[in-house]
Amino acid sequence: MNIKKIFNHLLDEYSSLSIIMSYIVKYFAITAIVMVFGFVMGWFYTSNFWMAFIYVGLVLLLAYSIDSFKVKKDIEYINKQLEEREGHIS
């Protein structure tokens, strides 16, 4: 189990934040993790640490966009299956 899954579970299960606030908290938490590992591993220096905010933002935006597209497709599939099931029951 990775850090992001644990953090998501704790945030989603034990907080009453709105969806937008949840995404903002996740963004800053992931950015903090990237910055800590970035300084330790030498990915970037103190003069350009702000780049982590941009990199994390772009990657999260892309990841959540792909995830929302996938969820939309799953919802459409489930709704189609329910419609077919209702057609067979009636």
C-alpha positions in Angstrom: 0.0 0.0 0.0 1.5 3.3 -1.0 1.5 6.7 0.8 -1.1 8.2 -1.5 -3.6 5.4 -0.9 -3.2 5.7 2.8 -3.5 9.5 2.8 -6.6 9.3 0.5 -8.2 6.8 2.7 -7.6 8.8 5.9 -8.7 12.1 4.3 -11.8 10.6 2.7 -13.0 8.5 5.6 -12.2 10.8 8.5 -12.7 14.3 7.3 -15.8 16.3 6.3 -14.1 18.4 3.7 -15.8 19.4 0.5 -14.5 17.7 -2.7 -12.7 20.9 -3.7 -11.0 21.3 -0.3 -10.1 17.6 -0.3 -8.3 18.1 -3.7 -6.5 21.2 -2.4 -5.4 19.4 0.8 -4.2 16.4 -1.3 -2.4 18.8 -3.7 -0.4 20.4 -0.9 0.3 17.1 0.9 1.6 15.5 -2.3 3.6 18.7 -3.1 5.2 18.6 0.3 6.1 14.9 -0.2 7.6 15.7 -3.6 9.6 18.6 -2.2 11.0 16.6 0.7 12.1 13.7 -1.6 13.2 16.2 -4.2 15.6 17.9 -1.9 16.9 14.6 -0.5 17.3 13.1 -3.9 18.6 16.2 -5.6 15.8 16.6 -8.1 15.8 20.3 -7.7 17.6 23.0 -5.6 16.4 25.5 -3.1 16.5 28.2 -5.8 13.8 26.5 -7.9 11.8 24.6 -5.3 8.6 26.3 -6.6 8.9 24.1 -9.7 7.5 21.3 -7.5 4.2 23.2 -7.3 4.0 23.4 -11.1 5.0 19.8 -11.7 2.7 18.3 -9.1 -0.1 20.5 -10.3 0.3 19.4 -13.9 0.6 15.7 -13.0 -2.4 15.8 -10.6 -4.5 17.7 -13.2 -3.7 15.1 -15.8 -4.3 12.2 -13.4 -7.6 13.5 -12.1 -8.8 14.3 -15.6 -8.0 10.7 -16.8 -9.6 9.3 -13.6 -12.8 11.4 -14.1 -13.0 10.3 -17.7 -12.7 6.7 -16.6 -15.3 7.1 -13.9 -17.7 8.6 -16.4 -17.2 5.7 -18.8 -17.8 3.3 -15.8 -21.0 5.1 -14.9 -22.3 4.9 -18.5 -21.5 1.2 -18.6 -23.3 0.5 -15.2 -26.3 2.6 -16.3 -26.5 0.6 -19.6 -26.3 -2.7 -17.6 -29.1 -1.5 -15.3 -31.3 -0.5 -18.2 -30.8 -3.9 -19.8 -31.5 -5.7 -16.5 -34.7 -3.6 -16.1 -35.7 -4.5 -19.7 -35.4 -8.3 -18.9 -37.2 -8.1 -15.6 -40.3 -6.1 -16.9 
